[in-house]
């Protein structure tokens, strides 16, 4: 007698993060009917909030580094070598900046 393997078909649907942000209660309610605990939705929302905060922080650092680059160039042109070096160091330090917890 030959063994047969049963294969389950799993359908995965994506949830639009904009919808989740706009109406988390409705998404929780809909997913609760499918057996998804509300805590999982809360975790997704917390991770999304963290991602948005980290992205904003990264963008602020990038903007500051670009500004420093312009200031370094200006300092070099005007012969302010010490100031240019300090600005370069500040830019390097920003490159190693830690993301706040």
Phi, psi and omega per residue, in radians:
X1 nan 2.208 -3.091
X2 -1.524 2.436 3.110
X3 -1.478 2.412 3.085
X4 -1.989 2.471 -3.135
X5 -1.725 2.308 3.080
X6 -1.621 2.258 3.131
X7 -1.893 2.196 3.107
X8 -1.532 2.461 3.078
X9 -1.714 2.158 -3.135
X10 -1.976 2.236 3.092
X11 -1.891 2.167 3.132
X12 -1.905 2.221 3.103
X13 -2.014 2.473 3.119
X14 -1.512 2.544 3.059
X15 -1.832 2.218 3.127
X16 -1.146 2.113 -3.081
X17 -1.080 -0.535 3.105
X18 -1.142 -0.668 3.093
X19 -1.179 -0.719 3.126
X20 -1.088 -0.727 3.111
X21 -1.156 -0.710 -3.038
X22 -1.284 -0.668 -3.061
X23 -2.508 1.219 -3.090
X24 -1.097 -0.544 -3.128
X25 -1.117 -0.736 3.132
X26 -1.146 -0.714 3.128
X27 -1.154 -0.749 3.102
X28 -1.043 -0.769 -3.127
X29 -1.087 -0.804 -3.132
X30 -1.119 -0.730 -3.121
X31 -1.318 -0.467 3.089
X32 -1.084 -0.621 3.100
X33 -1.138 -0.358 3.113
X34 -1.749 0.107 3.068
X35 1.551 0.235 3.131
X36 -1.577 2.136 -3.137
X37 -1.183 2.546 -3.140
X38 -1.070 -0.493 -3.138
X39 -1.084 -0.542 3.110
X40 -1.188 -0.654 3.106
X41 -1.183 -0.720 3.097
X42 -1.062 -0.675 3.126
X43 -1.147 -0.736 3.105
X44 -1.075 -0.759 3.127
X45 -1.105 -0.700 3.119
X46 -1.144 -0.730 3.117
X47 -1.150 -0.676 3.103
X48 -1.101 -0.753 3.117
X49 -1.085 -0.742 3.118
X50 -1.103 -0.767 3.118
X51 -1.039 -0.761 3.138
X52 -1.131 -0.678 3.119
X53 -1.166 -0.764 -3.134
X54 -1.144 -0.704 3.118
X55 -1.094 -0.746 3.115
X56 -1.109 -0.744 3.119
X57 -1.082 -0.781 3.117
X58 -1.043 -0.773 -3.124
X59 -1.120 -0.659 3.091
X60 -1.126 -0.738 3.115
X61 -1.106 -0.761 3.121
X62 -1.064 -0.740 3.126
X63 -1.096 -0.731 3.138
X64 -1.136 -0.710 3.129
X65 -1.116 -0.735 3.097
X66 -1.068 -0.740 3.122
X67 -1.105 -0.751 3.125
X68 -1.092 -0.673 3.120
X69 -1.043 -0.725 3.109
X70 -1.145 -0.699 3.133
X71 -1.185 -0.643 3.091
X72 -1.087 -0.802 3.130
X73 -1.048 -0.778 3.131
X74 -1.102 -0.736 3.137
X75 -1.121 -0.696 3.106
X76 -1.109 -0.765 -3.128
X77 -1.079 -0.626 -3.107
X78 -1.580 0.086 3.055
X79 1.413 0.257 -3.141
X80 -1.592 1.338 -3.054
X81 -1.127 -0.734 -3.130
X82 -1.080 -0.787 3.125
X83 -1.111 -0.721 3.130
X84 -1.068 -0.729 3.130
X85 -1.146 -0.712 3.108
X86 -1.093 -0.732 3.124
X87 -1.151 -0.683 3.088
X88 -1.066 -0.754 -3.136
X89 -1.124 -0.719 3.101
X90 -1.057 -0.723 3.124
X91 -1.103 -0.768 3.101
X92 -1.063 -0.749 -3.140
X93 -1.074 -0.665 3.103
X94 -1.134 -0.527 3.100
X95 -1.125 -0.411 3.130
X96 -1.853 0.217 -3.099
X97 -1.112 2.463 3.097
X98 -1.487 2.571 3.061
X99 -1.430 2.251 -3.120
X100 -1.126 2.565 -3.110
X101 -1.214 nan nan
